[in-house]
Amino acid sequence: MSKHKSIKALIRKLTTLTIYNAEQIISTEHKLETEIVPMLKQHSLKQTLYQEILSKAKELNILATASIMQSTHAKLATSIQIETIQRELNALASQL
């Protein structure tokens, strides 16, 4: 599978996970980062797009990490933030 397709597949997976799959969000973000970082080092034509995708994925990682120790009410607010970032990631992925 090409890097491009692999990145799209990982983004697709990230955008379907919920707050209750925090560990999977974290591990998928790490996999996505290992795919994107070499693309950034190659000075790809879509370098700014890859940087934006990586930034949004890291935000998801931070929220997922924080949600592990949160109460149910706090998880609800975090879930809303995650859904917003997932929509933004979908929009960025459509530009790939």
N, C-alpha and C positions, 0 to 999 in steps of 0.2 A: 504494500500500500504506500502511495506517495505521501510525502510529508504533509502536503496540502490537504489530502483527503483525511489523513490521520488527525490533523488539527480540527477539521470540520466535525469529525466524529466525536472527538473529545468535547468540543463546544456543545454539540447536540446532547451529549450525555450530561454535561454540567447544567444545561437548561431544563432538563427533565427531573433532576433530583430535588427533593424537598428538604426542609430543615431537619426532618427526622432521619435523613441520610447524611448527617454531618460528616461522618468519617469518609464516606464515599466522595463527598464534595471535596474534601481536603486532598484525598489521594488522586482524584481526577485532575485537580488543579496542578498538583506536582507533576503529573504526567504531561499535562498541557505545557507547563513551563519548560520541561525538558525538550519538547518538540519545537517551541517557539524561539528559545534562546539561540540555538544555532542559526535560525533564519535571520535573527537580528544581527548576528555577527557577520553574515554574508552580505549585509547591506542590500537586502531585498528591496524591490520596487515598492512593496507594500509594508515597509518597515514601520511607518507611523500607525497603520492599521493593526499590525501585530503588537505594537506597544500598547495600544488602547485595549486590545483583547486581553493581553497579559495583565494590565492594570485592573480591569473589571474582574478577571478570574481571581486575582489576589484579594480583591474586596470580598468576593464570595468566600474565599478561604478564611479570611479574618472573621467574617460574620458566622461562618459554620463553626469555627474554633470557639468563639465566644458563646455560641448557643448550647454547647455541650454542658455548660455549668449553669444555664439560665433557668429561671422558673417558667412555668407554662405561660404566664402573661407576657413575660419578656420575650419568650420564643415567638409569640404571635406577632409582636412588633418586628422582630428580626425576620420573620418569615415574609412580611410585607416588603421589607428592604431587599431581601434575596430575590423575590419575584420581580421587583423593579430592575435589578441588575441583570437578571436573566433575560428580561425583555430587551435591554440594551445590548447584551451579548448576542442575542438573536439578530438584532439589526446590524451589528458589526459583522457577524458571520455571513450575512447575506451579501456583503460587499466583497467577500473573498472570491 
